[in-house]
Amino acid sequence: MNTIDYSHFKNTRTADKWQRIGLKRRAGVAAPLFSIYSRNSIGIGEIPDIKLLTKWCRKTGLSIIQLLPMNDVGFDFAPYNSVSSFALEPMYLSFNDLKNVNLNPVKKELRDLKKYVPCGGDRVNYRIKYEKIKLLMKIYKVSYLNGIKKFDDFKNDNLYWLRDYALFKVLKETQQNKSWEEWDERYRDRDENALAEIENEFAGRLNFYYWIQWQLYEQFKSVKKYAAEKDILLMGDLPFLISRDSADVWAHRKYFKLNLSSGAPPDMYFAMGQRWGMPAYNREEMQNDSYIYIKEKLKYAENFYDIYRIDHFVGFFRLWSIAIDCPIEDGGLKGTFDPQDENLWEETGKKLLDVMVENSGMMPCAEDLGTVPDCSPKVLWDYGITGMNVQRWVKDFNNSENFIDPERYRINSVSTISTHDSSTIIDWWHNETGTIDEKLFQRLCSAKQIPLEKYTEIVKNLFDNEKSKYGRLFWRNSVDSPEKLVEILGLNFDSCRDIIKLYKESFSERPKFLNFLGIESNGNDYKINTLFIRKALEKVNIASSIFSIQLLQEWLFLDESLFVKGEETSYRINFPGIVNDTNWSFVMPISLEIILNLGVNSEIKKIVQESGR
């Protein structure tokens, strides 16, 4: 492949960060900690397990490990809806790696817990969080804690967030786990005398939460040190937004607009838009306090990460905001951008980005997906920050072949096949290629005042009923031109440009993608296999993007047995906008020890090496 010139990065706002991590092509793996486990794990992946993933990276030539947010999760166990953007998740603690404790009195209970909540099922059993905290309290009570300098230093160094977090956890328990907005008024409004009473009455419980966070800090710091010794970079995920019912919002409510819920406007993937529930930021108040909240977040994260992913980066410029009293069933349809004035967007985003770039040595990476404002690519280029190029979505609609040659991807990007919010490539092929969203099509037809009887007839003529499923409409082969589409709609070209755009994006997607991969086929009826996976991985890795990071399961779909399992059961991590039992609970079907010895590891290494990564 041609040598790619990355010298642009040396003349950007992040030049010092590129110098620190090295200006070179890298390949990596994305894996939520809850999806992996080792023989030593109890109930869920644990922080020291990242060391085994590091070993696997060394074996396969990868040099970045991307994690999902590691923060203390809320009731729905969603990592992007955490109760703190500082505190780490207690269920990821390893008992065997606890510092300054004697585990002998609880050896039997540890063995019993491992049997009661084993690793390796299809889904995480989140009962493990409750059970681990119960056992950790027992260990804490018999541990000698006085005079441990590292523990004392940890508490002193993290006063900004640690006290508020521990108070929030204890008050949650005393207030029947209700939202802080429903607490007794004295606690809700942070009356200092009332908080002092809680500190006095529950001193031991508060110190327990300090101790858990210290133990997590020590274990994660150890992982970072180990990864650095192996020349592996750790990429954290710092969500732009935080749960409404969180220690952060309770302690710093002036930084949040509690009358608004954040979300995303309707697009071709989410016809109703999205409503996430997290409050919008009050940027003026943050600025008045010199962005101390943002600076402290970065300062703490720097203990664990070399790089960090900014989730929902496009929200830096303007955030889709929905009135809190807007009906839930309307999704994100009735929101507005904040700020509304498009002329302010670039300046608004750069203000926040400047604070982050200037106050941390970590390298930022942006998740710039969704409805992207025009200023976003320009700002990322100027700052030398990577965005994302997702293989299935990088298309040229002026080109009949659609899929863009990966050597034309942005150099300042992370090339990837899928994300934690999308289907895997197997799911995408079987359920989404050649389709459009049914609700979106329905809404577009309704906007054109097409009556229901006619709409039903149109759907029958445009789409293959047998292949349309899971809320997706699969185009009939006979609708082989925009002219035929317009004729069936009974409209003129100008009035249905939006539907024509959807058609061009999705019709014949399967044969076009196979052609993109260099696979000869029978088009729509092609049965995918591990060759298909290898071709997709080769393509995404030869991209001009300086980084190429793939989901662990998609690297491992090269293995025949794991590929078959991936066809039988979805390996998808999350389906945005839906609360169900499968989101944020996927577990790899094999342990890290088995992954370390898979035959396809050499194949992965070959793909990485041949792509110059």
N, C-alpha and C positions, 0 to 999 in steps of 0.2 A: 504494500500500500504506500501511497505518497506520504512523505514527511509533512507533518502538520505544524504550522508555525503558531506557537502559543505565546510569543513574546509580548503580545498585547497586554497580558496580565501584569507585566512588570511596570506598566505605566498607568495603573489604576489605583483606586483608593485602598484596595486590599493587597497591594504589592508586597507588603511586609509579611502578610499571612501566607502568601504563595511561596515566599522565600523560606518561611519556616517549615512548611509541609513538603516543599519540593514541587517544582513546576514540571509535572510529568503525567503522562496518561496512566490512569489507574482503573482497575476493575474491583468491584466489591460485591458484598452480599447484604441484603436487607432481611432481618429476622427479628420478629418480636420475641422478647425473652419468654413470654408465656407459651410460645409455640415450640420451644426446644427444651430438652432435658437431658440429664446424664444419669448414670447409675446411682449417683449420690443424691440426686434431687429428691425432695420430699414434696409431692403433690403438684409441683409446678417448676418451671425453669428457675434456677437460682443464679445470683450474680457471679459466683465463681465458674459457672458453666460457660460463661463468655470466654474463659481461657481455652476451653476445648474448641470453641468455634474459631478462636484465634489460631490454634494449631491446624485446624482444617484449612483456614485461609492460607497459611504458610505452605501447606501441602499442594494447594490448587493454584497458587500464584496470585491470589486476591490480596488486596492491601487496604481495604476499607470495610469496616463492619458498621452497618447502619441499624440503629435500634429505634423502636417506637418510644414515645415518652415513657419515662421510668417513674413518673410521679405517683403519689398516693391516689388511687382511683376511688371514685364515688360508688354509689349504689348500683350503677349499671355496668361497672367494671370497664368502662370505656376509657382508654388512655388519654383521649383528647377532652375528657370531661372531668379532670382531676380536681381534688379538693385542695390542692396546693400546687403552685408551679415551682416550689422549692423542694419540699419534703419528698423523699423517695418512698416507693411502695414496700411496706413491711413483708408482704408474702414472698418477696424475692430474696429474703435473707437466707443464708445457709447456716444451720445450727452448728455444723462442724467447724465453721470458720469464725465463730463468735470470739471476741477478744475478752480476756480476763474473766473467764467463766469456768465452772466445773460442771461438765455434762454427765458425770457418773450417776448422780441421783435421778436423772431422767432418761437414761439409756433405753429402758424398756418402753417408756412412752414414745420415744423417737421411733423405735422399731414398730410399735403399734400404729403410730400415725402414718408411717410409710405404707403399711398394709391397708389402713382405713381409707386413705386418699392417695392411691398410687398414681404414678406418672404413666403416660403412654396410651391413655384412652383417646378416642376421637376428639373429645372436647375437654377443656379445662373444667375441673370441678372447683368452683370458687369457694366452696366450703373451706378450702385450705386456708384462706385468709383468717377466718375466725379461729380455726384450730391452731394455727401458728401463733397468733397473738396471745391466745390463752396459754400456750406452752411457754412462750417467751416471757410472759409475766411470772410464771412459776420459776423460771431460771433467774430472772431479774431479782426476785425476792430473796434468793439465797446467795446472790453474788455480792462480793465486797466491792463497793463502788467509791469509797472515800480515797482521795489521794491519787486517783488515776489522772495524771496530768493531761494526757491526750483528750480524755473525756471533758475535763474542765476547760481546756483550750477550745474544744469544739463548741461548747455552749457559749463561751465568751465571743468567739469569732462570728457566730451566727445569730446574734441577738436580734438582728433586723426582722427575721421571719420566724425563728424557732419558738419564741414565747407565744406569739399569736397562733401558730399552728397547734401547739400543745393545748393551749386554752380552748381552741376551736374543737379539738377532738374530745376533751373532757366535757365541755359544755354540750356537745352533741349527745353524749351519754346521759348527762343529767337532765337534758331537755327532751328525752324520749326520741332522740334521733330526728327531731323536726328540723326543717330549714331554719337557718339563723334568723330569717325574717319573721318567724313565728315564735321566737324565744321570748321569755320574760323580758320586758322592756329594758331593765337594767343591763342585762347581758347583750341584748340585741344592739343597744346603743353604746355599749362599751363604757359603762360607768366605772371609773377606775377603782372606786371603793368596792364595788361588787366584784370586779375581777381580782382585787387583792384578797377578798374573802375566799374566792375559789382557789387561788394560789396557796392560801394557808390551809384550807380544808383538804385539798387534793394534791398536796405537795408530792407525795409518792407517785401518784398516777401521772402527774406532769413530768416528773423526772424519768419515769418509764418511757414516755414518748420521746424525751430527749435522748435517752439511752438507745432506743431502737434506731433513731436517725443517726446517731454516732456510729453504731455498728454497721449500718448500711453505707455510710460515708467511708468507713475503713475498708470494707469489702470492695466497694467500687473503685476506690483509689488504688487498691492492690491490682485490680483488673487493668486499670489504665496503665500502670507501671509495667505490667507483664506484656500488654499489647505493644507498648513503646519499645520494649526490648526486642520484640519480634518484628519491628517496623510495620506494625498494623495501626492504622488510624481509626479511632472510634468516632462515629458520627451520632450525636444526640439529636433529639427532636424537641424543639422548644415551641410549643403551640402558641400562636399569636393570641388566642383567646383562653379564658379560664371559666370553669363552672360558676354559675350564679351562686350556688350553695357551696362556697369554698372559703377557706381561711383568708385567702387574698382579698376577696370582695368584702367579706365581713370587716377585715382590718383596715382596708383602704377604699371604702366605698366611694369616696369623692373622685376616685380615678375611673369610675364606671357610670354609664348612663343606664340606670336601673329601669327606666321606662321603655327601654328598647331591647329587643332580642336580635342577635346577629344571625346571618344566614347567607344565602346565595340566590341570585335571580334565576328565573327559569332559563334552561338551555336545552340542547338537543338530548342530553342524558337525563335531565330531571325536569320534566314538563311542568311540575308545580313549584319549581324552585326548591330551596331548602331552608328550614328554620331550625337552628341549632340550640337555641335557648340561652347561650352564653351572652352576657351583656356587652354592649358596645363600650369602647373606651371613651373617657372624657380626656382628650389629648391636652386640652388647655391646662387642666389641673395637674397632669403629669409634668408638663413643661414648667409650670410654676414651681414645682418641687425638683427641678433640674433632672427629671427622669430617674430619680433615685431607685424607684421600683424596678425599672428595666435594668439599670446598672447592677443592682444587687442580684437579680436573677442570673445575669451573665457571669458575674463573679463566682457564684456558687457552682454553676454548670461547668465552669472551666476546670474544676477539680476532676471532672470525669471525661471530658470530651476534647477532641482536637478540632472537630468540625461540628457545626450544628445546622440542622434543617429548620428553616422558618416555615412552619405550616401556614397555609392561606396567606402567602406573601402579598397577593393582590389586594388584600384588605389593608395593607399599609397605606395605600393611596386613597382608598375610599371603601367603607364597609357597608355592605347591604344590611340595612337595619329595618326591623319590623316592629311596629307598636306592640307592646306587651299584651294589650287587650284585644289584639287582632285574633279572630277565631283560628284555632290550631289547624283545622281542616283546610284552611287556605294556604298552608305551607309557607313558601316564600314569595307568593304572588304579589302581595300588597306592600312590599317594602320600598324603600328609597335609599339611594346612596348617601352616605354621610362622610365628608361633606357633599352637598349636591352640585356645587359649582365645579365643573370639570377642569376649569382653569387652575383650581387649587390642588388638584390631585398629586401632580408631580412633586410640588413643594412639600405637601403633607407627608408623602412617603419618604422623601429624602431626609426630612427632619428626624424621623424615628430611626432611619437607617444609619444616619451619621452618628447618632448616639451609640448604636450597637457596634459599628465598625471601630469607633474611636475608643471604646471602653472595654474591649476584649481582644485577646490574642487569638481566639478561636476563629476559624474560617466559616463565614456564613454561606449557606446554600439555600436557594429559594424554591419553594413549591409554588410555581406560577401557573397553575392550572385553573380551569373554569373560565369565567368571563373576564378576559384580560384587558385592562385599559391600555391605550396606545403608549403611554409613558413607561410602562413596566419594562419591556425589552430594552429600551434606551437606557434606563437607569441601571439595569443589571449589567449591561455592556460597559457603561462608564465606570461602574464600581468594580468590575471584574468578578462578579458573583454569578455562579451557575444557576440557571433555571432548570426546567425538566423538559426533555423530549421523549414522549411516550410513543413507542414504535407504531402502534395501531392508529394514533391520532395525528402523526406528522404526515400531512397530505398536501398535495398541490392540486387545487381544484381547476386549474387551467390546463392540467395535464391529464389525459385520458387514463393514464396508468395510476394516477392518484398518489401512491406511496412514494415518498421522497427518498432518493438515494441517501443512505446514512452518512455518506461523506459530505453531504450538504447540511447536516445538523449544525446547530450553533456550537462553536468551540466552547463557549461558556455555558455548558449544559451538562446534566446527568442524563445519559441515554438509558432507557429502561424499557422492558417488555410490558410490565404491569406495575401497578402500585398496590399498597395495602387497601385502598378504597375501590379498586377495580376488580373485575373478574380476573382469574388467571388466564393464561393463553389457551388452555384446554377449554375452560368454560366459555371464553370469548368465541372460540371457533365454533363450538357446538350450539351456543345459544344467542349470540349477538351479531356475528358477521352476516352482512346482507340484510340487516333489519333496521327498523327505526322504533322509537318509543311510541307505544300505542296511545298513551295519554297525551303526548305532545301532538301527535297527528290529529287526534280528536279535537284538541284545543284549537289547532290551526284551522281545521275545517269549520269549527263552530264560529271562529272569528270571521270567516268568509260567508257566514250565514247559510251554510249548506244544511238543509233540513235532514232530520234523523233518517227518514226512509231512504233518501238519496245517499246519505253517508254510509248506511249499511250496504247498499249496492256498490258503492265505490270501493269499500274495504274488500268486498268479495271479488271484485275485478282486478284490484291492484295487488292483493296479497295472497300467498299460499297458506290456506287455513291449517293444513297438516303441519307445516314447518313453523308456524307462528305460535309461540309459547312464552310463558314467563313475562307477559306484558310487552312482548316485542312482536312487530309485524314484519314478516319475511316477504320480500318482493317476489312476484311471479316472474319467471324468466321471460314471459311474453311482453312485459312492460320494458322494452329494450331501448327506449329513447325518451327524452323529456317531452317530445311531441305527443307520444302515446299517453304519457302521464297526464298531460294537460287536457288531452281529449277526453280521458275517462273522468277527470275532475269536472269537466264541463265549464272550465274557466278560461280566461286568457292568460298569456304568459306573465304579464305585468302583475296581475293580482295574486299569483301563486309562486313568486320567486323564492319565498322561504321554503316551500315544499320541494321545489326543484333543487334547491341547495341540499336539502336532506337526501334527496334521491341520488344526487351526484356523489355525495359522501358515502353512500351505503350500497347502492346497486352494484352487483358484480364484485362485491368486496372480496369474496373468497377467491375467484380466479385471479384477481389483481394481486392479492397478497401472495398467492402461490407463485405467480410470475416474479414478484418482488424478491421472493426467497430463491428463485431459480429452480423451482420444482415443476416438472412437467406433470400435468394432471388432467382429470376429467372434470375440473371446475368445481361446481357446487357440491358434488358427491364424493369429493376426495376424502379418504379416511386417514386422519392424521396419525403419526407414529413418532418414534424417537428421532428419526431423521428430520422430520418437520421441526422438532424442538431444537435440534442441533443447528439447523439452518437459521432459525430465528435468533439463537444465541450468537452465532457467528456474525450475523448482520448487525445486531445491536452493539456488538463489541468493536466492529471496525469503524463505527461512527466517529465523526470528527470530535464529538464531545470529549472533554478532558477526563470526565469520569463516566464509567458504565457500572451501574449497580443493579443487580437483579435479585428478586425474591429467592430465598433459599430453596423453596419448593420448585421454582422454575429451573434453577441450576440442576436440581436432582431429578427432574422429569427426564433427563437423559438416561436414567436407569430404567430399564424395561418394566420391572415390577412396580416401581413408584409411579411410572407413567400410567400403568393400568389402574392402579389405585386412584390416581388423580382423575381418571375418566369415570370411575365408579362413584367417587365421593368428592364433592367440591372442596378444594383446598383454599377457598377464598377466605380472607381475613375479616373483611367488613363490607357491609352493604350500606352506604350512607343514607341517612334519612329514615332508617327502619330500626326499631328496637325489637330484637328477637334473641333466641337462645344460642344462635350460631355466631353472631357478631363477636369479635374479640375473644374467641375461644378455640380457634383452630390449633391443633397439636400435630406436629410431625409424627408419622406412624413408626419412626425408628429413632433410637437414642443417638446422641452425639458420638458415642463410642463406635456405633455401627457406621454412622456417616463418615467417620474418620477413615474407615477401611473399605469404602465402596470402590468397586472397580472403575466407576466413571470419573473418579477424581483425576485420573491421568488425562482423561478426555477434556475435562474442564480446564486443566492446566494448559493443554495444547491450544484450546480456543483462546485463552488469555494471552499466551505467548505469541501466537500467530497474529493477534490483533495489535501487537506492540504495546501491551499494557503490563 
